[in-house]
Amino acid sequence: GLVKDKELFYAAALKLMDHKRANGRTSGAKLIANMPLEDFRRVADKVLYLIEDQDRTYHAYHNLGPKTESISILANLNIEGGIEAAYKTLESPVGKAGFKIRMLMAVLPKYGASAKPFLPKIKATGAGKFQKQWDAMVQQIETSEGARKMISLEEAKQAGSSK
């Protein structure tokens, strides 16, 4: 309700999400973290681009903030694919394991009970020196209730397009 000029707001968020430094991209994603589903179509492509994290011109210094915030947007809007995208990060040969584990611990609980089908994979993940926090996160997911109905990425992009 505070945003009076959506065009300007999303233009500013997208500009930040294009920033070459990770902190700038993270700030842009944080701006739109609580956007309504009908506005997702405005930023969907950029959110997915940040999740893929393949731009060779980005400066990151192991910072997974943009990816973490972008996957959190998917979780907040009940969009499928965020858990899978988070786990793909573990397969990447670049980046430090600790940053990857902390990113997973930040996004997985946001899915709550909707993450329960992934519990075997989550439990099988070794978290190294973060195992105690990892186990607490697993317990949080196990005890969460009320799995939300997830929607596909295409459904999310179509939401609000008839307005």
Backbone as a printed PyTorch tensor [residue, N CA C, xyz], in Angstrom:
tensor([[[  0.7970,  -1.1960,   0.0000],
         [  0.0000,   0.0000,   0.0000],
         [  0.8420,   1.2630,   0.0000]],

        [[  2.1090,   1.1610,   0.3460],
         [  2.9570,   2.3410,   0.3970],
         [  3.4540,   2.7560,  -0.9820]],

        [[  3.4780,   1.8240,  -1.9240],
         [  3.9910,   2.1170,  -3.2580],
         [  2.8720,   2.7340,  -4.0890]],

        [[  3.0430,   3.9920,  -4.4530],
         [  2.0260,   4.6990,  -5.2340],
         [  2.3050,   4.6170,  -6.7290]],

        [[  3.5700,   4.5220,  -7.1100],
         [  3.9470,   4.4510,  -8.5200],
         [  4.6660,   3.1160,  -8.7420]],

        [[  3.8850,   2.0860,  -9.1200],
         [  4.4500,   0.7500,  -9.2760],
         [  5.4920,   0.7020, -10.3880]],

        [[  5.2670,   1.4270, -11.4590],
         [  6.2340,   1.4140, -12.5610],
         [  7.5970,   1.8940, -12.0780]],

        [[  7.6090,   2.9860, -11.3510],
         [  8.8560,   3.5410, -10.8330],
         [  9.4880,   2.6040,  -9.8030]],

        [[  8.6640,   2.0670,  -8.9220],
         [  9.1550,   1.1620,  -7.8820],
         [  9.8460,  -0.0550,  -8.4920]],

        [[  9.1660,  -0.7090,  -9.4300],
         [  9.7530,  -1.9120, -10.0270],
         [ 10.9320,  -1.5820, -10.9340]],

        [[ 10.9170,  -0.4300, -11.5540],
         [ 12.0770,  -0.0060, -12.3580],
         [ 13.3020,   0.1630, -11.4540]],

        [[ 13.0900,   0.7540, -10.2850],
         [ 14.1940,   0.9300,  -9.3340],
         [ 14.6910,  -0.4160,  -8.8080]],

        [[ 13.7580,  -1.3060,  -8.4730],
         [ 14.1520,  -2.6320,  -7.9770],
         [ 14.9360,  -3.3920,  -9.0430]],

        [[ 14.4620,  -3.3480, -10.2800],
         [ 15.1520,  -4.0430, -11.3730],
         [ 16.5330,  -3.4500, -11.6330]],

        [[ 16.6400,  -2.1400, -11.5080],
         [ 17.9430,  -1.4820, -11.6930],
         [ 18.9330,  -1.9910, -10.6360]],

        [[ 18.4770,  -2.0820,  -9.4030],
         [ 19.3350,  -2.6170,  -8.3450],
         [ 19.6690,  -4.0850,  -8.5950]],

        [[ 18.7010,  -4.8410,  -9.0850],
         [ 18.9170,  -6.2640,  -9.3360],
         [ 19.8880,  -6.4950, -10.5010]],

        [[ 20.1510,  -5.4610, -11.2800],
         [ 21.1370,  -5.5270, -12.3610],
         [ 22.5300,  -5.1110, -11.9010]],

        [[ 22.6520,  -4.6510, -10.6710],
         [ 23.9290,  -4.1560, -10.1580],
         [ 24.9810,  -5.2570, -10.2300]],

        [[ 26.2030,  -4.8840, -10.5330],
         [ 27.2760,  -5.8800, -10.6690],
         [ 27.7400,  -6.4350,  -9.3260]],

        [[ 27.5450,  -5.6880,  -8.2730],
         [ 27.9410,  -6.1550,  -6.9430],
         [ 26.7860,  -6.8870,  -6.2700]],

        [[ 27.1220,  -7.9290,  -5.5580],
         [ 26.1110,  -8.7720,  -4.9240],
         [ 25.2390,  -7.9980,  -3.9380]],

        [[ 25.8240,  -7.0660,  -3.1840],
         [ 25.0210,  -6.3250,  -2.2020],
         [ 23.9470,  -5.4910,  -2.8760]],

        [[ 24.2460,  -4.9250,  -4.0440],
         [ 23.2460,  -4.1670,  -4.7920],
         [ 22.1240,  -5.0630,  -5.2740]],

        [[ 22.4740,  -6.2350,  -5.8220],
         [ 21.4510,  -7.1670,  -6.2930],
         [ 20.5940,  -7.6610,  -5.1350]],

        [[ 21.2350,  -7.9240,  -4.0020],
         [ 20.4890,  -8.3680,  -2.8220],
         [ 19.4990,  -7.2940,  -2.3770]],

        [[ 19.9170,  -6.0480,  -2.3670],
         [ 19.0290,  -4.9480,  -1.9680],
         [ 17.8270,  -4.8510,  -2.8990]],

        [[ 18.0520,  -5.0140,  -4.1880],
         [ 16.9530,  -4.9760,  -5.1400],
         [ 15.9510,  -6.0900,  -4.9000]],

        [[ 16.4560,  -7.2930,  -4.6400],
         [ 15.5680,  -8.4230,  -4.3720],
         [ 14.8200,  -8.2310,  -3.0520]],

        [[ 15.4770,  -7.6450,  -2.0630],
         [ 14.8040,  -7.3990,  -0.7800],
         [ 13.6550,  -6.3920,  -0.9300]],

        [[ 13.8210,  -5.4510,  -1.8380],
         [ 12.7580,  -4.4630,  -2.0720],
         [ 11.4480,  -5.1230,  -2.4740]],

        [[ 11.5480,  -6.2070,  -3.2400],
         [ 10.3360,  -6.8320,  -3.7690],
         [  9.9520,  -8.1060,  -3.0280]],

        [[ 10.5980,  -8.3740,  -1.9040],
         [ 10.3980,  -9.6260,  -1.1750],
         [  8.9410,  -9.8890,  -0.8160]],

        [[  8.1830,  -8.8640,  -0.5380],
         [  6.7960,  -9.0430,  -0.1030],
         [  5.7830,  -8.5450,  -1.1280]],

        [[  6.1730,  -8.5760,  -2.3920],
         [  5.2740,  -8.1110,  -3.4400],
         [  4.0930,  -9.0700,  -3.5880]],

        [[  2.9740,  -8.5640,  -4.0830],
         [  1.8400,  -9.4500,  -4.3360],
         [  2.1050, -10.3220,  -5.5630]],

        [[  1.4690, -11.4730,  -5.6060],
         [  1.6570, -12.4120,  -6.7080],
         [  1.3580, -11.7790,  -8.0600]],

        [[  0.3660, -10.9160,  -8.1200],
         [  0.0000, -10.3170,  -9.4130],
         [  1.0920,  -9.4070,  -9.9830]],

        [[  2.0580,  -9.0180,  -9.1660],
         [  3.1650,  -8.1960,  -9.6510],
         [  4.3990,  -9.0180, -10.0370]],

        [[  4.3810, -10.3110,  -9.7490],
         [  5.5530, -11.1480, -10.0160],
         [  5.9500, -11.1180, -11.4860]],

        [[  4.9800, -11.0280, -12.3740],
         [  5.2690, -11.0190, -13.8170],
         [  6.2140,  -9.8830, -14.2010]],

        [[  6.1970,  -8.7980, -13.4440],
         [  7.0580,  -7.6380, -13.7270],
         [  8.5420,  -7.9450, -13.5160]],

        [[  8.8210,  -8.8840, -12.6150],
         [ 10.2010,  -9.1400, -12.2170],
         [ 10.6190, -10.6010, -12.3760]],

        [[  9.7350, -11.4270, -12.8660],
         [  9.9760, -12.8750, -12.9110],
         [ 11.2830, -13.2320, -13.6120]],

        [[ 11.5110, -12.6720, -14.7720],
         [ 12.7100, -13.0290, -15.5250],
         [ 13.9830, -12.6490, -14.7730]],

        [[ 13.9810, -11.5010, -14.1300],
         [ 15.1730, -11.0670, -13.3820],
         [ 15.3720, -11.9320, -12.1360]],

        [[ 14.2940, -12.3030, -11.4650],
         [ 14.4070, -13.1730, -10.2930],
         [ 15.0350, -14.5070, -10.7070]],

        [[ 14.5750, -15.0640, -11.8000],
         [ 15.1280, -16.3320, -12.2810],
         [ 16.5890, -16.1720, -12.7010]],

        [[ 16.9200, -15.0490, -13.2840],
         [ 18.2940, -14.7690, -13.6940],
         [ 19.2150, -14.7360, -12.4740]],

        [[ 18.7420, -14.1290, -11.3980],
         [ 19.5510, -14.0730, -10.1730],
         [ 19.7040, -15.4560,  -9.5530]],

        [[ 18.6740, -16.2710,  -9.6510],
         [ 18.7560, -17.6290,  -9.1150],
         [ 19.7720, -18.4500,  -9.9020]],

        [[ 19.7830, -18.2830, -11.2140],
         [ 20.7420, -19.0250, -12.0490],
         [ 22.1760, -18.5970, -11.7760]],

        [[ 22.3880, -17.3300, -11.4600],
         [ 23.6890, -16.8030, -11.0470],
         [ 24.8120, -17.1800, -12.0170]],

        [[ 24.5800, -16.9810, -13.3010],
         [ 25.5700, -17.3490, -14.3120],
         [ 26.2270, -16.1510, -14.9870]],

        [[ 25.8800, -14.9460, -14.6060],
         [ 26.4410, -13.7640, -15.2480],
         [ 27.9210, -13.6510, -14.8820]],

        [[ 28.7780, -13.7430, -15.8840],
         [ 30.2210, -13.7370, -15.6500],
         [ 30.7460, -12.3540, -15.2310]],

        [[ 29.9240, -11.3150, -15.3530],
         [ 30.3800,  -9.9780, -14.9810],
         [ 30.0580,  -9.6290, -13.5350]],

        [[ 29.3280, -10.4940, -12.8430],
         [ 28.9690, -10.2150, -11.4600],
         [ 30.1820, -10.3160, -10.5500]],

        [[ 30.1850,  -9.4610,  -9.5370],
         [ 31.1640,  -9.5410,  -8.4610],
         [ 30.4040, -10.0770,  -7.2520]],

        [[ 30.8560, -11.1730,  -6.6810],
         [ 30.0880, -11.7640,  -5.5930],
         [ 30.9010, -11.9800,  -4.3290]],

        [[ 32.1540, -12.3730,  -4.4510],
         [ 32.9520, -12.6930,  -3.2790],
         [ 32.2400, -13.7010,  -2.3770]],

        [[ 31.7190, -14.7280,  -2.9850],
         [ 31.0470, -15.8410,  -2.3140],
         [ 29.7090, -15.4440,  -1.7120]],

        [[ 29.2120, -14.2960,  -2.0410],
         [ 27.9600, -13.8150,  -1.4790],
         [ 26.7930, -14.4230,  -2.2390]],

        [[ 25.9790, -15.2070,  -1.5580],
         [ 24.7970, -15.8100,  -2.1720],
         [ 23.5300, -15.0310,  -1.8310]],

        [[ 23.6980, -13.7930,  -1.3810],
         [ 22.5570, -12.9660,  -1.0100],
         [ 21.5210, -12.8070,  -2.1120]],

        [[ 21.9240, -12.4790,  -3.3470],
         [ 20.9190, -12.3220,  -4.4030],
         [ 20.1320, -13.6080,  -4.6610]],

        [[ 20.8260, -14.7320,  -4.6660],
         [ 20.1550, -16.0160,  -4.8950],
         [ 19.2370, -16.3450,  -3.7210]],

        [[ 19.7210, -16.1270,  -2.5070],
         [ 18.9230, -16.3920,  -1.3070],
         [ 17.6380, -15.5720,  -1.3270]],

        [[ 17.7550, -14.2890,  -1.5940],
         [ 16.5760, -13.4240,  -1.6120],
         [ 15.6260, -13.7850,  -2.7510]],

        [[ 16.1770, -14.1740,  -3.8960],
         [ 15.3310, -14.5270,  -5.0410],
         [ 14.5650, -15.8190,  -4.7820]],

        [[ 15.2250, -16.8040,  -4.1880],
         [ 14.5320, -18.0470,  -3.8440],
         [ 13.5000, -17.7730,  -2.7570]],

        [[ 13.8090, -16.8590,  -1.8480],
         [ 12.8440, -16.4760,  -0.8080],
         [ 11.5890, -15.8660,  -1.4260]],

        [[ 11.7580, -15.1190,  -2.5120],
         [ 10.5960, -14.5510,  -3.2100],
         [  9.7110, -15.6810,  -3.7150]],

        [[ 10.3160, -16.7070,  -4.2990],
         [  9.5340, -17.8520,  -4.7680],
         [  8.7910, -18.4940,  -3.5970]],

        [[  9.4760, -18.6580,  -2.4720],
         [  8.8380, -19.2570,  -1.2910],
         [  7.6860, -18.3970,  -0.7930]],

        [[  7.9040, -17.0930,  -0.7130],
         [  6.8630, -16.1850,  -0.2230],
         [  5.6090, -16.2220,  -1.0940]],

        [[  5.7940, -16.4670,  -2.3900],
         [  4.6700, -16.4640,  -3.3310],
         [  4.1510, -17.8670,  -3.6290]],

        [[  4.6530, -18.8730,  -2.9160],
         [  4.2310, -20.2670,  -3.0940],
         [  4.4980, -20.7760,  -4.5070]],

        [[  5.6440, -20.4250,  -5.0550],
         [  6.0170, -20.8380,  -6.4020],
         [  6.9660, -22.0270,  -6.3090]],

        [[  6.6490, -23.0680,  -7.0630],
         [  7.4810, -24.2780,  -7.0810],
         [  8.8570, -23.9790,  -7.6660]],

        [[  9.8030, -24.8100,  -7.3160],
         [ 11.1160, -24.7480,  -7.9330],
         [ 12.2020, -24.1420,  -7.0780]],

        [[ 11.8460, -23.4780,  -6.0110],
         [ 12.8550, -22.8250,  -5.1810],
         [ 13.7520, -23.7990,  -4.4430]],

        [[ 13.1700, -24.8790,  -3.9370],
         [ 13.9720, -25.8600,  -3.2050],
         [ 14.9580, -26.5350,  -4.1570]],

        [[ 14.4840, -26.8910,  -5.3380],
         [ 15.3640, -27.5110,  -6.3270],
         [ 16.4960, -26.5570,  -6.7150]],

        [[ 16.1460, -25.2820,  -6.9110],
         [ 17.1550, -24.2780,  -7.2830],
         [ 18.1880, -24.1140,  -6.1730]],

        [[ 17.7320, -24.1430,  -4.9370],
         [ 18.6580, -24.0170,  -3.8120],
         [ 19.6260, -25.2000,  -3.7870]],

        [[ 19.1010, -26.3900,  -4.0240],
         [ 19.9630, -27.5670,  -3.9940],
         [ 20.9390, -27.6120,  -5.1640]],

        [[ 20.6000, -27.0060,  -6.2790],
         [ 21.5360, -26.9540,  -7.4070],
         [ 22.7990, -26.1830,  -7.0240]],

        [[ 22.6540, -25.2670,  -6.0910],
         [ 23.7980, -24.4890,  -5.6290],
         [ 24.8670, -25.3880,  -5.0140]],

        [[ 24.4260, -26.4340,  -4.3140],
         [ 25.3880, -27.3570,  -3.7110],
         [ 26.2200, -28.0780,  -4.7670]],

        [[ 25.6430, -28.2740,  -5.9490],
         [ 26.3380, -28.9920,  -7.0220],
         [ 27.3600, -28.1120,  -7.7410]],

        [[ 27.2750, -26.8090,  -7.5520],
         [ 28.1750, -25.8890,  -8.2370],
         [ 29.6100, -26.0720,  -7.7370]],

        [[ 30.5720, -26.1120,  -8.6550],
         [ 31.9670, -26.2720,  -8.2320],
         [ 32.5710, -24.9930,  -7.6410]],

        [[ 31.9020, -23.8630,  -7.8190],
         [ 32.4220, -22.6070,  -7.2880],
         [ 31.6790, -22.2160,  -6.0170]],

        [[ 32.3380, -21.4660,  -5.1960],
         [ 31.7250, -21.0040,  -3.9570],
         [ 32.0660, -21.9150,  -2.7880]],

        [[ 32.0070, -21.3500,  -1.6160],
         [ 32.3590, -22.0850,  -0.4060],
         [ 31.1420, -22.8140,   0.1500]],

        [[ 31.3900, -23.9930,   0.6680],
         [ 30.3160, -24.8410,   1.1880],
         [ 29.5380, -24.1600,   2.3150]],

        [[ 30.2320, -23.4570,   3.1760],
         [ 29.5550, -22.7980,   4.2980],
         [ 28.5190, -21.7900,   3.8360]],

        [[ 28.8440, -21.0340,   2.7930],
         [ 27.8860, -20.0670,   2.2550],
         [ 26.6790, -20.7870,   1.6630]],

        [[ 26.9340, -21.9070,   1.0200],
         [ 25.8450, -22.6730,   0.4000],
         [ 24.9160, -23.2610,   1.4600]],

        [[ 25.4780, -23.8140,   2.5090],
         [ 24.6700, -24.3950,   3.5850],
         [ 23.8480, -23.3130,   4.2790]],

        [[ 24.4530, -22.1670,   4.5290],
         [ 23.7020, -21.0770,   5.1770],
         [ 22.5780, -20.5780,   4.2790]],

        [[ 22.8030, -20.5670,   2.9680],
         [ 21.7400, -20.1720,   2.0440],
         [ 20.5760, -21.1530,   2.1390]],

        [[ 20.8760, -22.4490,   2.1620],
         [ 19.8170, -23.4540,   2.2970],
         [ 19.0670, -23.2890,   3.6190]],

        [[ 19.8070, -23.0240,   4.6890],
         [ 19.1580, -22.8570,   5.9970],
         [ 18.2900, -21.6010,   6.0400]],

        [[ 18.5810, -20.6400,   5.1790],
         [ 17.7710, -19.4220,   5.1340],
         [ 16.4870, -19.6250,   4.3410]],

        [[ 16.5390, -20.4380,   3.2800],
         [ 15.3650, -20.5280,   2.4070],
         [ 14.4560, -21.7240,   2.6930]],

        [[ 15.0140, -22.8580,   3.0870],
         [ 14.1760, -24.0470,   3.2690],
         [ 13.0610, -23.8620,   4.2990]],

        [[ 13.3250, -23.2490,   5.4520],
         [ 12.2400, -23.0700,   6.4260],
         [ 11.0960, -22.1930,   5.9040]],

        [[ 11.3710, -21.3350,   4.9360],
         [ 10.3240, -20.4730,   4.3940],
         [  9.2600, -21.2800,   3.6580]],

        [[  9.6200, -22.4750,   3.2220],
         [  8.6450, -23.3510,   2.5750],
         [  7.7990, -24.0960,   3.5900]],

        [[  8.2340, -24.1410,   4.8400],
         [  7.4640, -24.7730,   5.9030],
         [  7.0830, -26.2000,   5.5660]],

        [[  5.8250, -26.5320,   5.8010],
         [  5.3370, -27.8900,   5.5620],
         [  5.4220, -28.2810,   4.0930]],

        [[  5.4890, -27.3200,   3.2040],
         [  5.6190, -27.6170,   1.7690],
         [  6.9790, -28.2320,   1.4370]],

        [[  7.9340, -28.1300,   2.3550],
         [  9.2510, -28.7290,   2.1450],
         [  9.3050, -30.1790,   2.6180]],

        [[  8.2580, -30.6750,   3.2490],
         [  8.2730, -32.0390,   3.7930],
         [  8.5680, -33.1130,   2.7460]],

        [[  8.0750, -33.0080,   1.5110],
         [  8.4310, -34.0440,   0.5290],
         [  9.9330, -34.1190,   0.2480]],

        [[ 10.6560, -33.0790,   0.5640],
         [ 12.1020, -33.0350,   0.3270],
         [ 12.9090, -33.4610,   1.5520]],

        [[ 12.2230, -33.8410,   2.6480],
         [ 12.9270, -34.1710,   3.8850],
         [ 13.9780, -35.2760,   3.7310]],

        [[ 13.7310, -36.3360,   2.9710],
         [ 14.8100, -37.3290,   2.8370],
         [ 16.1010, -36.7190,   2.2760]],

        [[ 15.9560, -35.8770,   1.2810],
         [ 17.1300, -35.2250,   0.6950],
         [ 17.7400, -34.2320,   1.6850]],

        [[ 16.8900, -33.4940,   2.3720],
         [ 17.3640, -32.5070,   3.3480],
         [ 18.1190, -33.2020,   4.4820]],

        [[ 17.5450, -34.3110,   4.9860],
         [ 18.1960, -35.0390,   6.0880],
         [ 19.5180, -35.6580,   5.6510]],

        [[ 19.6220, -36.0330,   4.3920],
         [ 20.8410, -36.6690,   3.8830],
         [ 21.9650, -35.6690,   3.6240]],

        [[ 21.6540, -34.3960,   3.6640],
         [ 22.6620, -33.3710,   3.4010],
         [ 23.5410, -33.1800,   4.6260]],

        [[ 24.8310, -33.3300,   4.4330],
         [ 25.7780, -33.0880,   5.5230],
         [ 26.0660, -31.6060,   5.6250]],

        [[ 25.9330, -31.0570,   6.8090],
         [ 26.0980, -29.6180,   6.9890],
         [ 27.4070, -29.2490,   7.6760]],

        [[ 28.2730, -30.2360,   7.8780],
         [ 29.5790, -29.9320,   8.4700],
         [ 29.4690, -29.2330,   9.8110]],

        [[ 30.1890, -28.1280,   9.9510],
         [ 30.2040, -27.4170,  11.2280],
         [ 28.8740, -26.7400,  11.5450]],

        [[ 27.9470, -26.7620,  10.5860],
         [ 26.6210, -26.1780,  10.8030],
         [ 25.5740, -27.2500,  11.1220]],

        [[ 26.0180, -28.4720,  11.4560],
         [ 25.0800, -29.5860,  11.6290],
         [ 24.0400, -29.3230,  12.7130]],

        [[ 24.4350, -28.6960,  13.8100],
         [ 23.4900, -28.4390,  14.9030],
         [ 22.3650, -27.5120,  14.4190]],

        [[ 22.7170, -26.4410,  13.6990],
         [ 21.7160, -25.5310,  13.1580],
         [ 20.8750, -26.2360,  12.0760]],

        [[ 21.5450, -27.0830,  11.2870],
         [ 20.8500, -27.8320,  10.2300],
         [ 19.7930, -28.7510,  10.8460]],

        [[ 20.1680, -29.4690,  11.8960],
         [ 19.2300, -30.3800,  12.5560],
         [ 18.0420, -29.6200,  13.1380]],

        [[ 18.2920, -28.4230,  13.6730],
         [ 17.1980, -27.5960,  14.2000],
         [ 16.2660, -27.1630,  13.0680]],

        [[ 16.8330, -26.8520,  11.8980],
         [ 16.0170, -26.4760,  10.7430],
         [ 15.1710, -27.6610,  10.2790]],

        [[ 15.7700, -28.8500,  10.2490],
         [ 15.0340, -30.0570,   9.8500],
         [ 13.8550, -30.2670,  10.7900]],

        [[ 14.0960, -30.1200,  12.0760],
         [ 13.0280, -30.2940,  13.0600],
         [ 11.9220, -29.2530,  12.8560]],

        [[ 12.3130, -28.0370,  12.5250],
         [ 11.3400, -26.9820,  12.2650],
         [ 10.4430, -27.3600,  11.0820]],

        [[ 11.0350, -27.9020,  10.0300],
         [ 10.2510, -28.3200,   8.8610],
         [  9.3580, -29.5030,   9.2200]],

        [[  9.9080, -30.4630,   9.9720],
         [  9.1330, -31.6550,  10.3590],
         [  7.9010, -31.3000,  11.1820]],

        [[  8.0140, -30.3000,  12.0280],
         [  6.8990, -29.9440,  12.9120],
         [  5.9690, -28.8880,  12.3210]],

        [[  6.3310, -28.3500,  11.1750],
         [  5.4760, -27.3300,  10.5660],
         [  4.2130, -27.9680,  10.0110]],

        [[  3.1550, -27.2040,  10.0210],
         [  1.8580, -27.7020,   9.5640],
         [  1.3030, -26.7910,   8.4880]],

        [[  0.3030, -27.2950,   7.7970],
         [ -0.4010, -26.4790,   6.8230],
         [  0.3670, -26.2380,   5.5400]],

        [[  0.7170, -27.3180,   4.8560],
         [  1.4110, -27.1590,   3.5760],
         [  0.5610, -26.3090,   2.6400]],

        [[  1.1950, -25.3560,   2.0030],
         [  0.4980, -24.4640,   1.0930],
         [  0.4510, -25.0820,  -0.3030]],

        [[ -0.5630, -24.7400,  -1.0570],
         [ -0.6320, -25.1990,  -2.4380],
         [  0.3740, -24.3800,  -3.2410]],

        [[  1.2960, -25.0860,  -3.8560],
         [  2.3220, -24.4280,  -4.6540],
         [  1.8160, -24.2630,  -6.0850]],

        [[  2.2680, -23.2060,  -6.7320],
         [  1.8970, -22.9820,  -8.1250],
         [  3.1460, -23.0390,  -8.9930]],

        [[  2.9400, -23.3040, -10.2610],
         [  4.0830, -23.3700, -11.1710],
         [  4.5800, -21.9670, -11.4850]],

        [[  5.7730, -21.9150, -12.0130],
         [  6.3530, -20.6440, -12.4230],
         [  5.4940, -19.9780, -13.5060]],

        [[  4.9970, -20.7710, -14.4200],
         [  4.1610, -20.2240, -15.4930],
         [  2.8600, -19.6610, -14.9300]],

        [[  2.2490, -20.3540, -13.9750],
         [  1.0360, -19.8310, -13.3420],
         [  1.3300, -18.4990, -12.6440]],

        [[  2.4730, -18.4340, -11.9890],
         [  2.8560, -17.2070, -11.2800],
         [  3.0550, -16.0640, -12.2680]],

        [[  3.6570, -16.3510, -13.4120],
         [  3.8770, -15.2950, -14.4150],
         [  2.5610, -14.8100, -14.9970]],

        [[  1.5780, -15.6860, -15.0670],
         [  0.2730, -15.3210, -15.6290],
         [ -0.6200, -14.5790, -14.6250]],

        [[ -0.3550, -14.7260, -13.3560],
         [ -1.1750, -14.0890, -12.3240],
         [ -1.1760, -12.5870, -12.5220]],

        [[ -2.3350, -12.0100, -12.5450],
         [ -2.4550, -10.5600, -12.6640],
         [ -2.2850, -10.0230, -14.0760]],

        [[ -2.0540, -10.8870, -15.0510],
         [ -1.8190, -10.3940, -16.4200],
         [ -3.0930,  -9.9260, -17.0960]],

        [[ -4.2460, -10.2770, -16.5520],
         [ -5.5050,  -9.8320, -17.1590],
         [ -5.9410,  -8.4690, -16.6540]],

        [[ -5.1750,  -7.9090, -15.7400],
         [ -5.5290,  -6.5900, -15.1790],
         [ -5.0830,  -5.4810, -16.0980]]])
